[in-house]
């Protein structure tokens, strides 16, 4: 039992896990360091635009996840 | 402030909230924890969305976040990012927690821990220490509420009286309608906060720039105060490492009221649907933060940064908007404090007093409701009135502990071999490190104390789990039928059905 672990069991599940990890990486160092500039995008600071891009990307990934979960019927 | 309208509007909000809270009972009997604790697991996706959203958007959004923007700049957006990540956490774990509750009858987080590890002592330990952080959080929100009443009344309602008024209102509808009151009032408060935040934010932008373009505010900041647009912020104290570790620690802090809210859903699918759209609510933060940025050049030298929105509103906005701001800020603090107060009463009764004194389910349900009153009158009210300087420290330690309970959840969702002693050892080791690195040597190397705690906690948890007896196989199987419906993976080999 010591080596048993819960991991994704399908390609879609692994894809979803990768997307979750990418979202977390996007909001933390070192990615956040690359965007740390005092510039404006559409009049809004780049860091704020990036924060909301991550926020809405989270919604997109979860919408995709809902389709996968409901298609595969894993409640 | 000479006009009475801000106070009238703010008190009008309080009156509406009480009516909504009392009506939320809607004829349901509140004599079981299934009803009073988790609203009969009946909440639909919209109510659940607003319940979780309003619960997570505290007075911090209306006072603390603009204050951070005013004093540090864009560093404040770590909060928006971790709140979005909490939605991912709710999306994955929420449906499984709901199934645990529905199939095994859990109404609290600590009950689930006690059941998974077959250890009422571990459940009680989790309930008690989580209560420290929860009470500190509720006290801070209550102080915020009382401060709003003080400002809106022009000083006529002193802090002590404000604390009593706010707690008395919450006590009445929490006692009568329990979790149903939290659901309905949070839905109202959540909608109110969204409207007020944008109304105040856009009006402030208009008064500061003559238009509705936030870009004009940021262009001025970029020209005169560019240090507010990058990390480590204007004060130089939000390093990349503190940003990153604060997000990670906050993401893994499974606070008990959130767990209870997941169990209030009408189905597992409801949680997933609500969590999916939850991040959209956090657009509520943007307009308030913009007011903080306006304050950088229009209100320099404020003694208390977290009063920037109130100060700006009272100087520049019409009294009706000032009143709505008071109502919105009060809504934010009340909607965050009431789930924590409810959760402390629920979990202390269910997970500490019931196993200790072998109480019946019926008496436990009655006791949980009554326990609200001494918790509010003898703990929260005196602490809020005294406003101890160490309160924020208690809160930080409490939240630091919340993340240290992570091993208990790893054993519930990912690793069947996790043992009771492994979890206890990990929690104790992680907690001691977190306390030391919060109080004695604050956040060494710019890394969050809770993260240091986890770095010791997790290896200790794994090592002790491997050398101590696992939980009974039938219990583990019962949990992992939900956590891993498609089977477990043997590391290095295939899937085990």
Interface residues (C-beta under 8 A of the other chain):
Chain A: X1 X2 X3 X4 X5 X6 X7 X9 X10 X20 X23 X24 X27 X28 X29 X30 X32 X33 X36 X37 X38 X39 X40 X42 X43 X44 X45 X46 X47 X48 X51 X52 X54 X55 X56 X58 X59 X61 X62 X63 X65 X66 X69 X74 X75
Chain B: X74 X77 X80 X81 X84 X85 X87 X88 X91 X92 X95 X99 X213 X214 X215 X216 X218 X219 X221 X222 X226 X227 X229 X230 X231 X240 X241 X243 X244 X247 X248 X251 X268 X269 X272 X273 X275 X276 X277 X279 X280 X282 X283 X286 X289 X413 X414 X415 X416 X417 X466 X470 X476 X480 X483 X484 X485 X486 X487 X488 X489 X490 X491 X492 X493 X495 X496
